[in-house]
């Protein structure tokens, strides 16, 4: 799910889960053309930067040097904490990656015909936000456009949990990123996000200013003969280890503050 600006959504948009694809629009292959990338760059302040500035006192970025190993198309994945997630990831990426990354978004929410708000129009999603539709439950067909983007030397971003996790453990990962990485022969770059759940908890519209944390982990590559389930489990274990460590550190900090008081 792709982040909307923090004060745009006025009510919950119903999830359709319908098979009638005439209700949906996209993907738009023109979004990777030179003119589309230029428009996206010119609209960056409106679509991304101003919302980050309003929500964040700063961004703590860890492990940025690990992206030096990414010299071709890659799949970026992250744990899902809030509607701010993709805004913060976008801000933390170096320009060479940020200018060529496209974010997977649920087709039945972000690419539906007839939406009145500008940000909810499918062409705006593709052009200004750099999003592309993913058909939930669509199996391998849901990954076809993402594969095309990688073939065109672009980067893609996915939330392997598919939804926001709120506890000390990450949710189970779906196999989409793993399958794409094996099919296209590209690395996966795990990103662990922290602090965003407190800034905008699930179900709330108000944003509490804070300093989110973006930690880039070592890129991971899989051979084509790797078992998909094992590869997906490895990705989750790597990220969950960091997630648990951060969760325990924050709990210890809270206890220390409570005792000091």
Secondary structure, DSSP 8 states (H G I E B T S, - for coil): -----TTT--S-------S-GGGB----GGGGSHHHHHHHHHTHIIIIIHHHHHHEEEEEEE-GGGGGG--S-EEEEE----TTHHHHHHHHS-HHHHTTEEEEEEHHHHSBTT--SGGGSHHHHHHTS-EEEE-TT-GGGGGHHHHHHHHTT-EEEE-TTSS---SSS-----SHHHHHHHHHT-EEEEEEEESHHHHS-TT------EEEEEEE---B---TTS-HHHHHHHHHHHHHHHHHHHHHHHHHHHHHHHHH-
